[in-house]
Amino acid sequence: MSSKTAPDTSIKSLNRKSYKNFRDYLKRIVPELKYNSLTDKDFCQKLQITKGEKLTYGGLLFLGKNEDIQDKFPDFRIDYLEIPGTDYAKAEPRYKFRIQEHENIWEYYFVLFQRLQVYADNPLRIGNMGIGKEDNKQIEALREGLVNLLVHSDYFSPMKPRIRVFTNRIEFENPGSLPRPIKELMKEDVSIPRNPVLAKLFRCAKLCESAGYGIDKMLSWKEFSHGKVLFETSVDKTKVTFTLNQNYQKLPETTRNYQKLPETVGKHGNGIEEKIFEIIKLDGSISRSNMAKKIGISNDLVKYYMEKLKKSNRIRREGADRGGTWIALAGESE
């Protein structure tokens, strides 16, 4: 269904900021991608964002303007709650955070991933050469769970995709059943996404696995977090649950790798971008990896937003890559 054209849409139905951010992301994070050199028209056609003069349903959901999405999918949203308890009855208050509505799936992805990755541990591993490297296996497993929810949801259903973060587990629940029994999907390297256009767009951005290996990536949570991954499906919904290990549950909230970031800040918009800018103002010699730890995001995301800050002339580099420093150009981009 995601590859069919959405009636009464056109290229003007795209959110231009989301579209530009998506293309910039691909050029910076996946520079080898063959689609990067295409014109906007050819790019949209090749990735099935558009067909002819209209947007596909997948293109609309992924990069469309919210008002145009709401016209085709009334009350479109991804429902995310953080609940301070093991169930609703024990939670007081009922929830401590609920995500605001965002323009489209691309915008939702980054905000949701920012919230979820603080529930994963990324310990420093020392390699054969004595060089430390962060282990992101848990983060990758949760990311696969998030993308699985976004790609396999039935957006025409009155039920909404939902994520519930309890103190002992994370639940990803999407409208729509699995295409085959879960045991059968685990045995085969087959991919049958409900929304193939969405799957392709996430694959191009290297944000999900292909050829059916997404389930393996989610199941790796067991090995690297010592939690469990549970799959439940019925005729109208699918739920994937990641249990949180006891060590995480015992940590007081103030000691968890967690920082509340504003979802939008000022005229420049993105809260992560503004956080990076403020950190550079305080310490221009900070490394990308240390910045990623402070904020609670991946190194790739720090690189992406720093490139945006450079492009908008809000920061500049002085000196060599090693030993140099970043300069925050406060007020110079006005």
Secondary structure, 3 states (H helix, E strand, C coil): CCCCECCCCCHHHECHHHHHHHHHHHHHHCCCCHHHHCCHHHHHHHCCCEECCEEEHHHHHHHECHHHHHHHCCCCCCEEEECCCCCHHHCCCCCCEECCCCCCHHHHHHHHHHHHHHHCCCCEEECCCCCEEECCHHHHHHHHHHHHHHHHCCCCCCCCCEEEECCCEEEEEEECCCCCCHHHHHHCCCCCCCCHHHHHHHHHCCCCCCCCCHHHHHHHHHHHHCCCEEEEECCCEEEEEEECCHHHHHCCHHHCCCCCCCCEECCCEEHHHHHHHHHHHHCCCCCHHHHHHHHCCCHHHHHHHHHHHHHCCCEEEECCCCCCEEEECCCCCC
